[in-house]
Amino acid sequence: MEYQIIKYINVLFEVYWWLIIIYVLMSWVPNVRSSFIGEMIGKLVEPYLAIFRRFIPPLGGMIDISPIVALFVLRFVNMGLITVVTSIL
């Protein structure tokens, strides 16, 4: 049972991690973010990225490193949650 919960947590975080990566890559292609899929991913990912964009301004006005920091924080939260769940179970 313990491993099932950890497995589900890992899968959810992994899916969200890839959604962020896809959303960032979509910014390189014109008009992809305005498609149905782009808007759907944006609604899922943008609230999380907005937290980091408040504190980390774009470098040179164009390069946004907030998704990199957001991905690192997401990994740390995943590891912390796994540790807490493992200690409880």
BALOBA-1460 file (C-alpha; in Angstrom, 3 decimals):
// residues 89
<rec num="1" residu="m" x="0.000" y="0.000" z="0.000"/>
<rec num="2" residu="e" x="2.811" y="2.388" z="0.908"/>
<rec num="3" residu="y" x="4.518" y="1.930" z="-2.431"/>
<rec num="4" residu="q" x="1.284" y="2.544" z="-4.334"/>
<rec num="5" residu="i" x="0.818" y="5.950" z="-2.701"/>
<rec num="6" residu="i" x="4.431" y="6.894" z="-3.389"/>
<rec num="7" residu="k" x="4.041" y="5.697" z="-6.976"/>
<rec num="8" residu="y" x="0.938" y="7.865" z="-7.510"/>
<rec num="9" residu="i" x="2.623" y="10.908" z="-5.974"/>
<rec num="10" residu="n" x="5.642" y="10.434" z="-8.236"/>
<rec num="11" residu="v" x="3.465" y="10.057" z="-11.331"/>
<rec num="12" residu="l" x="1.491" y="13.231" z="-10.547"/>
<rec num="13" residu="f" x="4.628" y="15.276" z="-9.995"/>
<rec num="14" residu="e" x="6.264" y="13.820" z="-13.106"/>
<rec num="15" residu="v" x="3.259" y="14.696" z="-15.268"/>
<rec num="16" residu="y" x="3.198" y="18.248" z="-13.909"/>
<rec num="17" residu="w" x="6.967" y="18.545" z="-14.451"/>
<rec num="18" residu="w" x="6.540" y="17.577" z="-18.107"/>
<rec num="19" residu="l" x="3.618" y="19.992" z="-18.509"/>
<rec num="20" residu="i" x="5.898" y="22.820" z="-17.408"/>
<rec num="21" residu="i" x="8.607" y="21.697" z="-19.841"/>
<rec num="22" residu="i" x="6.104" y="21.490" z="-22.707"/>
<rec num="23" residu="y" x="4.674" y="24.912" z="-21.830"/>
<rec num="24" residu="v" x="8.138" y="26.478" z="-21.886"/>
<rec num="25" residu="l" x="8.991" y="24.824" z="-25.207"/>
<rec num="26" residu="m" x="5.685" y="26.030" z="-26.656"/>
<rec num="27" residu="s" x="6.834" y="29.605" z="-26.112"/>
<rec num="28" residu="w" x="9.491" y="29.082" z="-28.775"/>
<rec num="29" residu="v" x="6.939" y="28.321" z="-31.499"/>
<rec num="30" residu="p" x="4.648" y="31.143" z="-32.639"/>
<rec num="31" residu="n" x="0.895" y="30.811" z="-31.968"/>
<rec num="32" residu="v" x="1.133" y="27.427" z="-30.233"/>
<rec num="33" residu="r" x="0.140" y="28.801" z="-26.845"/>
<rec num="34" residu="s" x="-3.022" y="30.257" z="-28.373"/>
<rec num="35" residu="s" x="-4.211" y="26.797" z="-29.496"/>
<rec num="36" residu="f" x="-6.658" y="24.774" z="-27.420"/>
<rec num="37" residu="i" x="-3.924" y="22.525" z="-25.997"/>
<rec num="38" residu="g" x="-1.690" y="25.518" z="-25.289"/>
<rec num="39" residu="e" x="-4.418" y="27.324" z="-23.409"/>
<rec num="40" residu="m" x="-5.299" y="24.206" z="-21.421"/>
<rec num="41" residu="i" x="-1.674" y="23.632" z="-20.386"/>
<rec num="42" residu="g" x="-1.374" y="27.335" z="-19.620"/>
<rec num="43" residu="k" x="-4.338" y="27.188" z="-17.240"/>
<rec num="44" residu="l" x="-2.678" y="24.317" z="-15.387"/>
<rec num="45" residu="v" x="0.885" y="25.628" z="-15.311"/>
<rec num="46" residu="e" x="0.639" y="29.420" z="-15.269"/>
<rec num="47" residu="p" x="-0.676" y="29.801" z="-11.671"/>
<rec num="48" residu="y" x="2.358" y="27.871" z="-10.371"/>
<rec num="49" residu="l" x="4.818" y="29.772" z="-12.563"/>
<rec num="50" residu="a" x="3.260" y="33.114" z="-11.586"/>
<rec num="51" residu="i" x="4.448" y="32.580" z="-8.013"/>
<rec num="52" residu="f" x="8.065" y="32.550" z="-9.191"/>
<rec num="53" residu="r" x="7.647" y="35.322" z="-11.749"/>
<rec num="54" residu="r" x="6.697" y="37.707" z="-8.937"/>
<rec num="55" residu="f" x="10.132" y="37.248" z="-7.354"/>
<rec num="56" residu="i" x="12.382" y="36.532" z="-10.349"/>
<rec num="57" residu="p" x="12.314" y="39.173" z="-13.077"/>
<rec num="58" residu="p" x="13.300" y="38.233" z="-16.653"/>
<rec num="59" residu="l" x="16.994" y="38.633" z="-17.417"/>
<rec num="60" residu="g" x="17.637" y="41.333" z="-19.963"/>
<rec num="61" residu="g" x="13.895" y="41.759" z="-20.370"/>
<rec num="62" residu="m" x="13.579" y="38.592" z="-22.467"/>
<rec num="63" residu="i" x="15.024" y="35.510" z="-20.735"/>
<rec num="64" residu="d" x="12.696" y="34.099" z="-18.099"/>
<rec num="65" residu="i" x="14.481" y="31.756" z="-15.689"/>
<rec num="66" residu="s" x="11.516" y="31.366" z="-13.344"/>
<rec num="67" residu="p" x="10.477" y="28.018" z="-14.914"/>
<rec num="68" residu="i" x="13.912" y="26.590" z="-14.075"/>
<rec num="69" residu="v" x="13.553" y="27.621" z="-10.449"/>
<rec num="70" residu="a" x="9.961" y="26.343" z="-10.438"/>
<rec num="71" residu="l" x="11.113" y="22.930" z="-11.681"/>
<rec num="72" residu="f" x="13.780" y="22.700" z="-8.965"/>
<rec num="73" residu="v" x="11.252" y="23.636" z="-6.285"/>
<rec num="74" residu="l" x="8.781" y="21.100" z="-7.678"/>
<rec num="75" residu="r" x="11.409" y="18.341" z="-7.380"/>
<rec num="76" residu="f" x="12.237" y="19.352" z="-3.802"/>
<rec num="77" residu="v" x="8.554" y="19.378" z="-2.857"/>
<rec num="78" residu="n" x="8.165" y="15.940" z="-4.435"/>
<rec num="79" residu="m" x="11.093" y="14.555" z="-2.439"/>
<rec num="80" residu="g" x="9.816" y="16.180" z="0.766"/>
<rec num="81" residu="l" x="6.321" y="14.821" z="0.284"/>
<rec num="82" residu="i" x="7.687" y="11.326" z="-0.374"/>
<rec num="83" residu="t" x="9.754" y="11.579" z="2.821"/>
<rec num="84" residu="v" x="6.735" y="12.671" z="4.872"/>
<rec num="85" residu="v" x="4.490" y="9.954" z="3.440"/>
<rec num="86" residu="t" x="7.172" y="7.319" z="4.025"/>
<rec num="87" residu="s" x="7.639" y="8.389" z="7.653"/>
<rec num="88" residu="i" x="3.886" y="8.363" z="8.287"/>
<rec num="89" residu="l" x="3.314" y="4.956" z="6.732"/>
